[in-house]
Amino acid sequence: MGFALEPSVKFYIFLTVFFIFACTRALFIVSCIKPPEHGVSHENLVFQIDTVFKYKALVKVLKGRGGLGRKFIYAFWYFKNLKNDFHPGDIVEGRFKIERLNLLSNFGDYFDESYYFRKNIFWQLKDLSIKKIEHHHDFFQSLRIKIKKIFKKFKSEQYFKILLLGEPQKEEEFQKIRNLGISHLFVISGLHLGVIFFFFYSFLLGLFSYHHQKGCLLVSFLICLFYTNLCYPHVCLDRAYLMISCFCVNEFLERKSSYFSILIFVSSLLILKVPSVLWDLSFQLSFVALLFLGLGLRFVCHSSHEPQAQAGIQKAQPLLIKNKTWKLVLTCFFIYVGTAPLILFYFHQISLTGFFLNILLIPFFSVFLIPTLFVTLIFILLNLSFFYFWVLNLLDFVFQKMILIFKTIPSFPLSFSIEDWLSLFCIYLFLFIFMFNHTSLKKIKPLFILVLFLIFLSKNILSYNQNELQVTFLDVGHGDAIFVRFPQGKTMLIDAGNRFKEVDMGKRVVVPFLQWKGVRKLDYLVMTHADMDHIGGARAVLERIKVQEVWLNSVDSQDENVADLTKTLTEKNIFYKTQAQNEEVLKIDGVDLQFLWPYQNCNGFNRNFCSLVFMLQFGKTQFLFTGDIEHYSERFLNFSHFKNLKYRILKVAHHGSYTSTSQNFLGNFKTNVSVISCGFRKPHRGVLKRLQKIKSQILRTDDDGAVQIRTDGKKIKIDKKS
């Protein structure tokens, strides 16, 4: 007798193979992508604006070549100095400077160049001269502009635009919401579109009864279709719309398809259509959230006899929870647990408060806020100004009070590092095996869990070498930020990057990196001098990371930048002291530390002259950190007592400026490896020639990304992010 599979099992096997094929195809396409070489050209271009952000826009090039002999379709256009009210769909013509997309590249930061390269975004544009701007708006874009003009009259304008039209969030305005773990509520996704669809479907069924069920279904679907076109395009919106479409088709054909089959089928279609969505964080989070929502519902909801049981698939016994509140709590718990590894992988921390806030806010959004906003949209479309102004005033009041409450709620962040894709895969496989209850897995499930646990343990714990000094030069653009982990686990941060009006490198780079490294406490924070490209990100570090001790140089204590920092240190009761040239050698976990500059009375000179200079020596390997010292300061550094060294690693002073790293200095300190932390200001050719002349290996954060050097005292290993 032949072995026959049930039709339902065959269908699930087909869907699984279809999903694997879509993912494999996406992986193959991305593996064939070769980023272009660095270079600059000037071209005449015509492009259409796709998405508008605060200082840039994602644009689709219609005419012109991408410079450097290569065509391109999408690029980022930086229009910081151009004051104009741009909208998606606008056509811009002009002459532009074209260069390869050049973003910060750091370990643990997954939103670097490769993230955008997978989306076929390789270029960035800066306008030289704009010839023409045409506002080509279709029906839906014109309608969006009209609605946004109405929203401008209210304080909660940004929240209205996000929740009703799906406009991209502004980073600085929604940081607190992200920290609380509720930013997904402020993005139009499956929750929003699903609420709107079932709101109208239920309303029409109640109005016309079940005799007109298909008519009610069609009208509700058309309303969702109209709304999907009105909103700004987004992968979560596409996924939600396709899932509703599948639900409607099943209802029309009077057939049943499982929740999981619809989710896998829709996700496969999206990946086949646009392979890059496989790496889109929004797609990953929405897919995982819906997957664990389905798994959770199997446990908390009573289910009737299903054909899967006949096919040999034993469902997990439902908990038969009748209380709706507990059903909501458990469902939120499953979603929270399912999305937590992905959030930790990308952002290295998750809000514990977010779980409880979701339990409170999901019903509020579903029952009141989203339906009310959509009814307001209907009033706007019907031009019933009295009604929509009254409702928007009410919602404006609600949002203002809500934001005030959010500001007072602590996020209670949980920091945990998931360092690579293998670890993430092991965690999710563990969760799936734990939750999936198949008769054939019952006996071997404990063995699976044990093997996954051992793989994760060996990858993340046993691989840590305690007899190793690690020094990581972070890519913070024009500025310095260097992380040191000593052999026995003590940690030091040397400078903290810059703080611009648009971005704080402490918040953007340094803190996420420390969280990725699993650093909950810094033993030493060293500020070499008071320039903002060294001290600017310190406040963000002090706000997010516990700091045991701060070292400053002996000159900058009266500087206004340092005075602001020391005020913060006093308020937080953090011990700090000044350091200067000293013959004493400090011992930290078997590593020698000695300060070489400045001398105690280094007054009357500029900040760079008196930068803190010190060395770390571990075995036959030495690191020299020079801040921004210049030629005159270099003359006073004495290296005569540092002998029998195999490797000398130099942090090149002043980002490779010509005023530093003189020939005499390099004659005294014969460096094997030279690391230059630089960004928009490139190292001077003279400095590079001097380093090449002594055959020093040159590493640059603008080209190589973050650079990590590890040593056991006898040999070194260099890792580059790019």
N, C-alpha and C positions, 0 to 999 in steps of 0.2 A: 504494500500500500504506500503510495507516494505521500510526501509531507506537503500539506496545503496550508497556506496562510489565510487568515481571515481578511476580507476586503479592507477593514479598517486599519489592520496592521500594514497591509500593502501600501495604503495611502500615506501612512506616517513614514514608512521607509522611503517612498517616493519624495515626500516633502523634505526629509532629512538630506537625501542625496542632492535634491535641487538646491537647498541652502548651502551645502558644502561646495557644490559646483560654483555658485555665485560668489562665495567667499574666496575660493581658489582662483577664480578668474580675476577678481579684484587684486589679490596678492600678486598674481603674475603681471598684471598691467602696471602696478606700482613698482615692481622690481625692475621693469624695463625703463622707468623714468630716469633720465640722466640730467641732473641740474646743470645749467649753463655755467661757463667760466665767468669769473668776475670781470667786469669791464663797464665802460660808460660810453654812451652814444647820444646823439641829439637827433630827434626824428620829428617829422610832421605826422600827427595822428588825429584820428577821429574815433571817439569812443562813447559808449553809452553807460551811464551810471547804473550800477546794479544795487549796491547797498551803501548807505551813507552813515559814517560814524562821526566822532567829534572833530578830528583833525585829518581824516582820510576817508576815502571812498573806494570800494571795490568796483572796478569798471571792466566792461567788456569792449575790447578793441574791435572796431568795425573796418577801419582802413589804416594802412601803414604797416611797416615791418617792425618787429620787436628789437631792432638794433642788433648788433653783433652777429648779423647774418642769420637770424632765427625769427620765425613768426611766433606770435603769442596771442592768446585770446584774453586771459584775465590778468589784471595787475592791480596793485594798490596805488592810488593817486593821492599824494600828500598836498593838501591845499591850505595849509595853515595860514599863509599870508594873503589868501584870496577870500575876500568877504562876499559871499553870495549865498542865496537860499537855494540849495540844490535839492533835487528830489530824484528818486529812482526813475529811470526812463529818459532823463535829460541827455541831450547830445552835446558833446563838447569837442571843439576843433581848435587845434593850436600846435605849437612847437614845444616839445617836452624833452627833458633830460631823462634818459632811461638807464637804469643800472639794476644789477641783480639784487633781488630781495636780500637784505642784510640785517638779520635780527640777532638779538642776544642769544647765545647758545651756551647753556649751562647743564651740568649733570642734574637729573631729576626734573628738568623743565621740558615738558613734552609739547609745549606750544612754541617750538623754535622753527627754524627754516624748514626742516623736514616735514613738519605738520602741514605747512602750506604747499610745499612741493608736491605732496601726495594729492593735493587738490588742483594741481597744475597752475599754481600761482608762483611764478618765478621772478617777477619783475616789480619794480617800484618806479613811479613817475613823479617828477617835479616839474611844475609848469615854468616855462621860460617866457612864453607869450601866448595869450589866449586870443584867438581870432573871432570865435563865435560860440555862443551858448544858445541852444535851441531847447525850448521846453516842450517836448513831445509827450503829452500825457494822454493815455487812453481813458476810457470811461471810468475804470476803477481807480486809476491814479488821480484823476480829477476829483473823484469822490473822496479819496483819502485826504487830499489837500483841503477840501471844503470842511471836512470833519475836524482836521487838525486846527484850522482857524478858529473853530468854535471852542476847542479845548484850551486855546491860548488864554482865554479869559479866566481860567481857574488855576489855583496854586498847584493842584494835583495833575496838571497837564501831562507830565511825563508818565504818570501811572495810567492815565486814561489811554494814552497812545500805545503803551505797551500791552495793556490788558484787552483793549478792544481792536487794535490794528496790528499788534505784533511787531511794533517798531523795535529795533535793537536797543538793548539797555546801555546806559552810560556807566562805565566802570566806577567812577568816583561817586556817583549818586546812589549806587546800589550795593556798595561794599558791605554795609551793615546787614542788609538782607541776605547777601551771600554768606556772610559769617554765621548767620543764624540757621543756615541750611534750608531756606524756604524760597530760594530764587526760582525754583521750577514752577512755583505758583504764579510767578510774574512773567511767564512765557506762554504764548498760546500753543497748546499741545493737545494731547488726547483728552485730558481732563476737560479743558475748555470746550473743544469741539463736541465731545461726547455729551457734556451737560446741555449744550445748546440743542443738539439733535434730539436727545430724549426729552428735553423740556417741551419742544414743539410737538414731538411725536405723541407724548402723553396728553398734551393739551388738545390736540386734534382728535385723538381717540376718545377723549372724554366729551368732546363736542359733537362728534359724528358717530360714535359707537363703533364697535368692531365690524360692523357690516361694511364699512368703508376703509378697512385697515390698509389695503394696498394704496388707496388714494392718499391716506394720511402719511404713509411711508414715503410716497413719491414727493409730496409737498415738502416734507421734512428734509429729504435728501436734496431737493433743489435749493432750499434755504441754506443748507450747509455748503452746497456748491457755490452759491453766490458769496457767502461769507468767506470761503477759502480764497476766492479770487480777490476779494476786497483786502484781505490781510497781506502783509509783507511775506514773501516766500520764506519758508523754513522747513527743514527736513522733518521736524516733529509734526508740523501741520500736514505735510504730505502723507506721512505715515498714518495719522489719525483719519484723514479723509479717505484713504484707501481701505482702512479697516471698516469704516462705516459703509463704504461702498460694498464690501464683501458681505457685511451683515444684511444690507438691503437686498442684494441679489439672492441670498439664501432665503430671506423672508418671502420674496416674490415667487421663488421656485418651490417654496414650502419644503425646504430641506434643511437639515441641521449639519453644521460644521463646528468642530470644537474650537474653543478660544485659541488654543495653541496652534492649530493648523492655520487659522487665519493670520496669526502673528508671524509665523514662520514664512508663509506664502508672501505676505505683504513685504516683509523685510528682504526676502530674496529678490523680489521685483525691484525694490529701491536700489539694492546693491548692483543688480544687473544693469539698471538704467544709468546710475552714477556710481561707479566703483569707489570713488573717494569717500562716499558717506560711511564706508566701513570704518574709517578712522575719525569720523566726526564725533566729538564728545557728546553732542546732543542726541545723535542717533544711538550711540552706545548706551547712554543713560536711559533713554526712553525704552529701548528694547529690553534691557535688563529689568527695569522697573515693571514693565508689563509682564515679563516672564515670571517674575517672583510674585506679582499680583495674582497670576493664574495659579501658581503653586500654593499660594496662601489661601485662595478661595477654596481649594480642594480640601483644606483642613478645617475651615471655619464654617462652611456652608453645607447644609444637608443636600445630598444629591440623590437622584433617582437611579434606578438600575440602568447602566450604560453598556453599550456593546463592547467596550474595551474589556470588561470582565470576562465576557465570553471568549475573547481572543487570548486569554491567559495573562492579561495585565490586571494585577490587583491594585485597586486604588487605595491610597492611604485612607484609613478610617476617619471620616469627618468628626470633628469635635462636637457637632450638633449644638453649637452655641446659638441660643435664641435671642439673647440680649444684643440689640443693635450696636450699643456703645462698645461692648467687648469685641464684636465683630470688626468694628472700625479700628479699634486699638490693635488687634492681632493682624489685620490686613496691613496697617501702616508699619507694623513691626517687620513683616515679611519684606515689604518694599524697602524699608530702611536697611535691613540686613543685606538685601540683594544689591543695593546701590552703593553701600558703604565701601567695599573693596575698590570699586572703580573711582570713587571720589578720593579715597586715600591714595590711590595710584597716581592720580593727576595733581591733587592739591595737598597731599600729605597730612591733612587733618580734616576732621569732621565734627560738626557741632552736635553735642549731646542734647542740647536744648531743642534742636530741630525736630527730633522725634515727637516731643510733646506739642510743639507748635503746630506740626502737621495734623495731629489729631484734632486740634481746635480749629485750625484754619481751613482744612479741606471741606468740612461741612459748611462753613461760613461762605467760602468761595462758591461751592456747588449749589447751595440752596438759595443764597441771597445775591452775592456780588456779581457773579457771571450772568445769571438771568437778568438782573437789573440793568447791567451795562448793555446787554443786547437789546432789551426793550427800549433803552435810551437811544440806541442806534436806529431802531425803527422810527422813533419819534423824529430823529434828525432827518431820516430819509423822507418822511412824510411832511417835513418842514413844520412840525408842531412845536414852535419855539417855546411856548409857555410851559409845556410838559417837560421837554428835555432840559431846559434851564433849571426847572424846579428839582428834577431828579439829579442833575449834575451837581447842583449846590449841596444836596444831601450827601452824595457820594464824596464830594470834595471835603466836607466836614468829617466823614468817616475815615477817609484816607489820612488826613492830617492828624487825627487822633491816633490812628493805627501806627503811623510812623513815629510819633512821640513815644508810644508805648514800646515799640521795637528798640528805640535808642536806649531805653532803661533796662532791657533784658540782657543779661550776660549770656554769652554763647557757650561757655564751658567746652572749649575745643578739646578733642581727643587727637593727639598727634601720634601717628604711626606711619612707618615707612614701608611701602611695597616697592621694591627697587627696580623690578624688571617684569617683563611679560610672562616669563616662566612662573614666577611667584604668584602673579595674578591668576594665571591659568590653574595652578594647583589649588588656590583658594576657592575658585568657582567650581572646579571639579569636585572638591570636597563638599561644598554646599549642595550641589546637585545630587551626589550620591547619598548624602545624608537625608535629603528630602524625598528622593524618588524611591518609592516602595514597590519594587517588583519582586515576585516570588523567587526568581532565579538569582536575585542579588542578596537575599537575606543572609546566606551563609558566608558569602565572600565580602560583604560590605565592610566588616571590621578590618579585614586585610587591606582593602582599598584605602580606607581612611588612614591606617597606620603607614602605608607606603607613601601617601601624599604628605603626611605629616613629616616623615623622615626627609623627603625631598626638599620640602620647604625649610626644615631645620638646617640641613646641610648647606642650602643655598644662601640663607640669610644670617645664620649664627656661626656655624663652624668655619665659614670662609673668612671670618674676621681674624686678622693676624695681630696679636697683641704686641709683637716685637717689631712693630713697624711705625715709622713716623710718616704721616700723610700731610702734604701741603697742597692746597687747592687754590689756584689763582682764578677767581670768578670773573666772568665776562660781564662787566657793568658799564660797558661803553668807555667813555673818557672818565676814568676814576680808578680807585684801588679798592679791592675787598679780597682778603686772603684768609682762608680758613685753615687752621692747623689742628690736627688730632695727634696727640702725643701717644707714645707706645702703650701706656697703661690706661688710656681713655680720657685724660684731661684734654680740654679744648680751649682754643684761642682764636679770636677774630681780630685781624689786623686791618683797620679801616673798614668802612661800611658803604662805600660808593657815594654817588651823587644824589641830590634831591632837586629835581626840576619842578617847574610849575605843573607840567603834564604828568610826570611820573616820578615816584620815589623809588630809587634803586634798592633801598633797604627793604621796602615792602614788596617790590616787584621781583627782586632776585635773591637777596641775602637771606631773608626770613624763610621763603620757600625752600631754599637749598638746605638751611639748617634743619628744617622740619624733615626734609627728605633723608638727611643724614641721621635722623633720630635724636638730634641735639635738643634737650629740654633745658639744659643749663650750660652757659658759657662760663668757664673758670676765669678767663681773662679777655677783656676787650681793650685793644690797644689802638689809640688814636695818634698817628704819627705827627700830624699837625692840623691846623684849623681850616684849611681850604675845604670848600663845600664838596669837591669831588672826592674827598676822603672822609669827611665827617658828616656829610649830608644825610646818609641813611641810618645814622646811629639811633635817632629817636625811634624809628620803626622797630629796630632790633630790641631796644630797651622796653618797648611796649609789649612785644610778643614773646621774648625769650628772657628767662631769668639770668641775670648777670651777677657773678660773684664779686669781681674786682675789675676796676677800670684803670688803665695807665695812660697818662698824658705826658707830653714833653714839658720841660720846665719853663718854657717861654710863653706858651699860648694861654696860660691860665687866665690872663686878663682880656683875651680876645673875645669879642661879642659872641662869636659862634660857640666858643668853648664855654663862655659864661652861661649861655642858654643851656648847654649840655650839662654843666655841673649843677645848675639849678634843678634839672630833672633828676640827676643822680641823688641830690640831697633829698628831694621829695620822695624818692623811692628807697631811701636809706641804703644806697649802694656805696660801698667803700671805693674811694679813688685816691690815687697819688700820682705825683710827677716823677719822671725818670730822666736821667741824664747820663753823660759819659761816666763810666764806673769800671774800675778794675775787678770788682767782685763778679764772680760767675755764679749765676743762679742755676739750680738743678730742678728740672721738671720731668718726672718720669724717666730719668736717665739721660735726658737731653740737656746739654749746656746752653745757657742763654747769657749773653753779655751785651751791654749797651755801649756803643762806640761813639755816639754823638746825640745831642749837642753837649757842650760843656755847660757848667752851671750858670755862668753869667752871659749866656748867648742872647743879649738884648740889643735892641737898636737895629736889628736886621729884619729882613722880610721872613715870612712864614717858611718859605722853601729852604732858606739857608739853615734854619734851626730845626728841620725835620728830625724826628726820632729815627735813629739808625741802630739796628741791633742784629746780632747773628744768632743762629741756632746751629749747634753742632751735635751730630749723632754718629758716633763711630768715626769713620773717615769721610763723612758727608757733611757739608756745611751749606747753610742757606744764609744769604745776606739780604736784609730788607732795608731799602734805602730811602723810602718815602719819596720826597721831591727835592732832595739835596742837589746842589749845583757844583760847578767846578771848584769854587773856593772852599766849600765844605769838604769836598773829597780829599783835599790836601791834608786834612787833619786826621784822617782815618788811618789807624795803624794795624797792619795785618802780620807783623813780624812774628808774633807768638802763636800764629795758627799754622802748624806744620803737619807733615805726614797726611795730607788730605788727598783723597782720590777724586772726589767730586766737589766742585764749587758751583752752587746754583745762585745766580744773581737775579734779584728783582730789579730790573733796570729802572733807574731813577727818573722821575718826572715824565713818565710815559714815553720815553725815547726822545725827549727834547735835546736839541743841540747844545744846550747850556749844561748838560750833565754827561756822565760817562766819558770822561776825557781819556786820552791815550795814556797819560801817567797813571790814572786810577786803574785802568785795565792792566797796566804793567805790574802794579802791586797786587791786584786781585785777579788772578788768572782764572777766569770763570769758564767752566765746561758747558754750562747751560745758562742761557739768558732768557728771562721771561719778561715780555713787555705788555703791560696792561694799557690798552689804548682803544679808541673808538673813532670818532669823526676826525680827530687830529692824529694824523699818521706819524709814525716814528721818522725822525730826520734821517736822510740818506747817509749823512756823515757818521751818525751813531751806528747804523747798520754796517757800514763799511769797516768801522773800527772793530766791531764784534766779529765780523767775518774774517778780518785779518788775523785774529788770534784763534780762529777756527772754533768759535763757540757756537753751539747749537742754539738757534734763535726760535723762540716760541712766542706767538702773538695772539692775544685774545680776540682781536678783530678778524683774524684768519682762522685760527685753530679753535676758537671758542674757549670755554673753560679748560684749564690745564691742571691736571693732578699729578704730582710727583710723589712716589712712595719709595721709602728706603728702609732697609734693615741695618743701615750703617756701613754696609760693605758694597752694596750695589744699589742702583736706582731703577725704577720703572716709571715710564712717562705715559699717561693716558690723556688723549685729547678728545674733546666732545665733538668737534666737527671732523 
